[in-house]
């Protein structure tokens, strides 16, 4: 997740899934919307549900190979990528990557070697030269058969890094270069309403959904993410909608009504994946590992979105 999601709109803005100030939306209890009323079961039972969902394999995980003390800008070895994938591969079918430079371009091939499917991210931003290198490497990855979905850009409209025209050009270039690969673009769910040309150009709609960053209390977050998903679905014109990121931090400062805690993160994961299983929705959970370098960009919650900690130890078990 980029810093842009949390900075781009207030909770009561028109972009929010549910306008804040309308308590009727939150009048019903969580049990109305969730398969399991988590308020009525023990912590041990929640742990059992978490293990069942994870050990049966979730759809996908957002994957960055950085370890403690590392950050983008550093070259990552193929050995480190393999070691990090070894930890998570028993628990998911797909991974989502974010870059095709600095060693990250090797991740899709290594993931395929480990039996995982790949959503390959093209890391676009304000640097035109770096964008072209990312794009070139991503096309090489896709032509080599290691991209099951090619995600051209992540939240660049949200951040204002690229114009719609420039992004559209990248998407069209990718579709022309690898016509047999599904090409999409990743952004906050509401931007697919705001940019119909981008929505039309994509083969698949890839949406980031964060009730946390819209100040939503965890007990209403399942209803909230459903609204996010359905808004994107309504403008998708029948195309598949995939939740390319969602998650909840287990440590840090409250963000409005959204409270980071291990219990809330556990509840959010269980609700999201029970819903995904019921309605056959593909969700990439953010994230696989805690990443210390994100504290600067995202505040004190930034480093604590992983299902595994920075040392590769699984949480909530």
Beta strands, then each sheet from edge to edge (+ up, - down):
strand 1: 58-62
strand 2: 92-96
strand 3: 117-122
strand 4: 149-154
strand 5: 182-188
strand 6: 204-208
strand 7: 241-246
strand 8: 283-285
sheet 1: 1+ 2+ 3+ 4+ 5+ 6+ 7+ 8+ 1+
end
